[in-house]
Amino acid sequence: MGTLNLEGVSFRYPGPGETVLDKVTLAIPAGGIFGLLGPNGAGKTTLISILAGQLRGATGKISADGEPLEALRRRRPHSLGLVPQEYAFYPMLSCAENLRFFGAMQGLTRARLKERVAAAAAFARIESALARRAGRLSGGLKRRLNLAIGLLGEPQILLLDEPTVGVDPQSRSFLLESIRSLAGAGRTIVYTSHYMEEVEAICDRVAIIDQGRVLVSGALSDVIRGGSSLEERFMQLTQRSLRD
Amino acid sequence: MRRLLALWEKEYLALSRDVLGLAVLFLMPAAFIVVMSLALSDVFRGGSALRTEFAVIAADAKLADRLAQSLAGDGFRAAPTPADEAAAREGVRRGTPSLVLIVPRDFERALAAPLDGRSAPPELRLLADPALPPTQLLAFRQRILGVALGLRISSLMRRAGIAAGADALELKRAATLNVETIGAAARPSSVQQNVPAWLIFGMFFVVMPISSLFVVERREGTLARLVSLRVPFSMLLLGKVGPYFVVNLAQAALMLLAGRTLVPWFGGETLALPARWDLLAAVTACTSFAAIGWGLLVAVATSSPRPSAASWCRGS
């Protein structure tokens, strides 16, 4: 999988609201982690939702390796994986049942499904919790289950929307290491977070967006050249006023 | 098809782990059917099958006995005579007996008065339980007037020198009345009324699990994740309709079984099943689709599981 390209992507929700994304242009290369940063309401989740196919009606072009993303998703539905910021699984089902269900929804057959469930559970280190109800897991285990579900289809493009919210330092460290290891396999990973130190630790390239516009985009070292840290650069670009 | 089966399995797993939800879907309507069928059995029973107790208070004990004998029958049964009017009032307040006829001291003299329009007819008083069905009260009232008329005619005949015992003028001896019902439809019994009524009510209980789970799926982002996996909307819809249609069919079977076995086991009547099973199946299917449709509407219109439960109540 090559570069994920966004050219002049704009979006506004139905009704008289403001434009949420305004001519967003980004080049997200494979084999690394692309950090998408922005204050609350900047349009990060909307952009992730558009890439994941949850929101329609965006204008502009989105392509992966030159092929329109929508065509790629039609041709290979599981080429794109999403780990949303919500715990997007069923709390009344066990971890194994959740993994089997979402695997089946991706069209995995029995032998392949079994294999992928085991592999995803092992990757997220949730094997010991497979029989437990998802709703009764700790915050860290829930996040790891959420990640495992996103990896079932072995996606080449992985969208991670604040995947470490509400977890303890141990779980966060584990999640960050796991995500870094995923990038090595030539995947295109888009990572959103409010934790600047996380982004500095794992991302190769970043983009800072605000009010639907890209303020800066490029290699992490280039972006923070103007400031002493990513957080300082972020505050310089997005100002200090509260957004919500 | 594999994906649809996975959606159905998920719904069943979610439902099977909701013990309270299962109780609401299956036990509650069955309990309603048994309790209400038994509680309302007297209301739906025919007049002749009802047993209403009455008593007669008169200064003359013989007259009281004679009146009680004349008034008894057709579902009205004479009870022991209360000691006085105060005891009678207390008895009626408790419902035993439901009716007490109070005969004035000069009743027989008033009956013998000439029919010249100047003398007032004898005054009788009837103490009645307000819970008594109005038709029962009306029937007893007509019965009293009939007996009084018989006594009056008997008295007048005696004065005219025509020998006629009071017994000969009793209502029950006046004529033999045979009632012939026309048509096949019988008055539905309590169980015939209650099983379909509570069955339909119970089928609408699926609105709660449908809407609650749907709201949770939407709120937790599960629905969005399924959309990102390119699960078509029609499949998501079928994933909801299929399992709850089967749940509704299971409810219908259980409720009919309750009417056939549980209600008679507790002493009620047995549910008579219709001859046209195809019509029963059609009505069940239509009711199920209405309930599931309502559940989906509630799920779409509400944003938290709590309002969805409240909307179910309004819908029912």
Interface residues (C-beta under 8 A of the other chain):
Chain A: S49 A52 G53 Q54 R73 R74 P77 H78 L80 L82 P84 Q85 E86 Y87 A88 F89 Y90 P91 M92 L93 E97 R100 F101 F102 A104 M105 Q106 G107 T109 R133 I149
Chain B: R2 R3 L5 A6 L7 E9 K10 L13 A14 R17 D18 V216 E217 R219 E220 G221 T222 A224 R225 L226 V227 S228 L229 R230 V231
